[in-house]
Amino acid sequence: MRRCIELAMMGSGHVSPNPMVGAVVVCDGRIIGEGYHRRCGGPHAEVNAINSVADTSLLPRSEIYVSLEPCAHFGKTPPCADLIISKGIRKCYVGCLDPFGKVDGKGIQKLRAAGVEVEVGILEDECRELNRRFFTSVSLGRPYVILKWAQSADGFIDKDFEPARISNHYTEILNHKWRSEEDAIMVGANTAMRDNPSLTCRLWPGRNPLRVVIDPGLRLAKSLRLFDQSARTAVICRKGAEPACAGEPDDEDERGERPGGVLQRGIDGGVQVAVADVADEQGEAVHQRNAEEEGVLPDELRQRQPAFREGQAGGAEDGRAYAQAHADAQRRVLGRG
C-alpha cells in the first residue's frame, strides 16, 4: 500500500478535481503490475496497473492493492470494480473509502457481491492524508485551504510596509512546486500592488494555478503581472464596483476587455470578474466558517528566516534545510523515514 501511495503522488497537479490514486497488482508475493491515475479523464489507477501486467494468465491468482476504493459508476471511464471482477482477481486491498456520492461504499459492495474478497483500511490515515483536498471538497463542500507566508525570525512579513526578500532560491523552487500542485492561489489587492507577483510556476514544471485576487473596488492597474495573460486570473470585487481607471464604453475591445486589466466577460487565458459581497476595509459583512467545528484546519506553511533587525535575509543553508524538511515530511507519509 505504501507503493500505491508513492505511485499516486506522481499524479499530483494533474488529476484535479479527481483524487490521486495508485494501484499495485501482486501475484505470489511479487509485484507484477502497477499504475496510477495520470490525468483527469484518463484511465484510473486500477486500469493502468492491470494493463501493465505482462502475463495476464496470472491475474486470477493475483491480488490488487488500491489506495482508494475502486469506482462503481460510469463517468468519463467505466467502473474499475467491473474490470477487477472481469479479470478474476481474487482479493482487493483498499486504503480508504471514497466519499464521493456515486461511489461511497458501492465499489466495495459490488466487489464482494461478485465473490471478490475485500479488505479495507490498509494505511487508512496515510491514504486519507494523500487526498485531503479531495475529501474536504466532497465532504465539506468547500476548498481545502493552505495558508502560506514567509516571515522573519522576529515575526515580520515585510520591512516598514515595503517588500523585503525573505525567501531564497531554494524555497522559491519549493513554492513553485507547491503552486503546481494546487488549483488556485489567492492574494489580496495590497499584495498585488506592493509585490506585483506573477503567481505562476516558472521554477518547477507543471500547470499554473488559477490566480485569484480580492480587489473590492477594482483599483488594480492592468499593468500588473496578474493581468499579463500568462495564466487565468479571477478578480473578486464588490457588487457595482467599476475599475478605478475604466474608460468610456467605446474603449472596450471585442473581447470585453476594459482598462484596468479586468474582463467583464470571461475568456480562455484571460481575466474573469467574480462579482460578490466581500468584506470592506473594516471587515464588515464577513462570514467566517469555523474550521475546527468542520473538523479540518487549513495547512499552515511558514518559512522562517533570520530577523530583519539582524540585517540579513536568510542564507542558502536555511533554504536547503527548509526544502529538506519538506522532503522528510513526504518520506514520513510514505513510512520511509
N, C-alpha and C positions, 0 to 999 in steps of 0.2 A: 504493500500500500504506500510505503514511502516513495517507491519508484513511481507510482501513479501520481503522487503529489508533485514530484520533481518534473515529470512529463507535463502535467497540467500547467505548471508555471511558464512553460515555453509558449503558451498561448496568451500570456499577459499582454494587454494592449491591442489585441487583435480580435477577440471574440465577443466583446461587449456589444449588446446587452446580455448575451448568453454567459453562463458560468464557465470557468476554466475546469476542464475535466481531463484526467489521464486514465488509461486502461492498460492492463498487462494480462496476457494470456500465458498460463503456466501448465505444463504437462510433465508429470513425474518429477516435480520439484525443479524443473528447468524452464526458464522464460523462453517461449517460442514466438512470441509476438507482442508488440507494444505500439501504442499510439496515443495521440492527444487531439483535442478539438483545436484546430488551427485557425479557423476564422468563422465568423458568424455567417450562417447559411451553408457552410461546408459540412462534410461528413463529421459525425460525432466521434468521440474517442474510441468507443467500442467498435465502430465500423473500421476505423483506421488500424486498430490493434488486430482485429480478426483478419483483415485483408493483408496484413503483414506476415501472416503465418505461411511459411513456405510449403509445409506438408499438411494440407487440410484434413488428411485422414486422422490426424492426431486430435482434432477438435472434440470428438465425442468422449475422449479420455481426459479432456482438459478442464481447467477452472479459469475463471476470469475475475480479475480484481478491477474494481472501478471506484474512483474517488467520490462519485456522486451517483445516486440512484439512476438506473437506465430509464430513459423516457418511454412512455407507453402510448403516445399520441402521434398523429401525423401533423407535422409542422412544415418546415422547409425541407425536412428529411423524414423518412419512415421511422417507425418506433424501433429503438435499439433493443428493447425487450424481445420483440418479434425476431430479430436477427439472431440473438443469443439462443432462443428456443429452436429456430430453424437449423442451426449448426449443431444441435445436440449437446451443447456444453452442459456439463452435469452440475456444476456449482458456481455460484456467483457471490463474491465477497464485495460488500458495499461499504464505502466510507461513511456516508451520511445520506439521509433522505433529502429529496428535492422538494422544497416547499411550494414550488410553482403549482398553481391550481390544477393544471392539466396532468400533472404527474402526482406529486404528493402521496406516495404510497402505492399508486396504481401500477407502477413498474414492478415493484416487489410482488404485488398481488398477482399480476399476470405471469411472472416467472414461476411462482410457487404453484399456481393453478396448472401449469404445464409440466410440473414434476421437477423443476429445477430447484435444487437446494440453495437457499439464500441465507447468508449471514450478514447482519447489518451492524454498523458501529465500530468498524476497524479504524483506529486512529480518528475517531469522530471529531474530536476537538480540533485537530490539525486540519481536517478536511473542511470543517466549517470556517475556520480562520482563513483558509485559502480563498473562499468565496464570500467573505464578509460583505463585500459591496453588493453582490447579487442577493444575498439573504436579506440585507437591510432594505433594498428596493422592493423585493417581493413581500416580505413580512410586515414592514412598517410603512410602505408606500411613500418613501422619501429617499433622497440620495444618501449615500454613505459620505460623511464629511471628514476631511482631513484638514486640520489647522496646521499650517506650516509657517514658520518665521525664523529669521536669523537674528540673534541678539548678542550684544557684548556681554562679557562676564559680569559687568555691573548693571545689566538689565536694560540696555538701550537698544532700540532698533534703528535709530538714526542719530546723527550728531547735530544738535542745535536745529532740528527740523529740516536738515538738509541731507540728501542721500549720502550714505557712507558705505564703503566697501567692507563688509563683514565676512562674506563667504570668500573662498579661494577657488582655484581652478578645479580641485578635486571635488569639492562639494557642489560646484556648479554642474559638473558632469552628472553627479548623483541627482541633482534637482531635475535635470533634463530627462534622466531615466524615469524619475517619478512622473513627470509630465506625460511621457509616452504611455504610461500605464493607466491614466485616468481619462474620463470622458470630458471633463471640463475643469477649468481653472478660473477662479474669480478674484477680482481685486476691486477696491473702491476707487472713486474718482480722484482722490488725493494721491494715492499711489500711482495711478496712471499719469497724473500731471507731473509729479515730482521725480519719479524714477523712469518714466517713459519706457516701460518694459515691452518686449515682444511677446513673451509668454509662449514661445514655440520651442520645438525640440531641435536644436541646432547642434548639440554636442552628443546626441545619442540617437541612433536610428529608431524610427517609429513614427506613428501618426501624431499630428498636432492635436491637442485637446481643443474643445470649443472654448474660446476666450469670452468670459463674461465680466462686464464692468457695471458696477452700480453707480449710475450718474443721474440722480433725481431730477436735476434741472437741465440736462443735456448741455452742459457747459464745456465739454471736452472738445479740443480742436481736432480737425480731421488730419492734421499733420502728425499726430501721434502714431507710434508704431502699431498700436492696437488696430488701427484702421488702414493698415498697409496692404490689405487683401491677401496676405500670405497665409492666413488661416481664417476660419469662420469666427465671427465675433457677434455677441449678443449684448445689447445695452438695456439695462433695466432702469426705467425712469418713472416719474410721476405721471398720472393722467393729465393730459392737457399741456404737457411740457413741450417747449419748442427749442430747437438748437439755439444756443446763445448767438451764433454767427449765421443764422439762417438767412438765405437770400430771398429774392422775390420768386414767385411760383415759376416764372419762365427760366429761372436758373436751374430748375430741376431737369436732370437728363432723362433719357428714355427708360433707364432702369429704376428711376425713382430716387436717385441719389441727390442729397441736398448738402450744401456747405455745412461743415461740421463733421463730415465723415459718417453721417447717420443715414442708413437706408430705411425709408419708411415702409418699403415692401421688401421682404427678404429675397435674396438671390443667392445661388450657389457661390461659395467663396467670398461672399460679401458680409455685410453687417445687418443684423436684424435687431429691431427695437421691440422689446417686450414692455408694453405699457401696463403698469401695475401700481397698486398702492404700496409705496415704500416709506421707510422711516424718514422723517425730516431731520434737520440738524440737531434737534433736541431729543431725537429718538422716540418721538411720539408715534402712536399707532403701530407699534411693532408687536407682532405676535411671535412669541418665542415658544418653542416646544421643549419640554423638559426631557433632555436626553437620558437622564438617569431613570425616569419613570418608564421610558420606552425600552430601557434595557440595553441600549447601545450608545456608547460615548464616542465622540469623534476621536480619531487618532490625533496625537499631538507630535509633530515633527519639529524639534527645535535644534538649531545649530548654534552652539555656544563658541564664542571666540574671546580672546583677551579683552580686558576692559579698555574703553576708549580713553580713560584718564591715564592709561599707561602709554598712550600714543602709538599703539600698534593695532593692526587689523587682522592678526592671525596668520600663522605661517603654514608652509606646506605640510609640516608634520601634523598639525591639528586637523587639516583636511584629510590626510591619509588615515589618521586614527578614526575620524568620523565615518569615512567610507568603509573602513574595516569593521567598525561596529555594526554597520548596516548589513554587511555580508555575513557577519557572525550571527546576527538575528535570523537571517534566512536559513542558515545552516541549522539553527536550533529548531526551526519549524520542521525541517526535514529529519531531525534527530541525528545530525552528523557532528554535533559539536557540544 
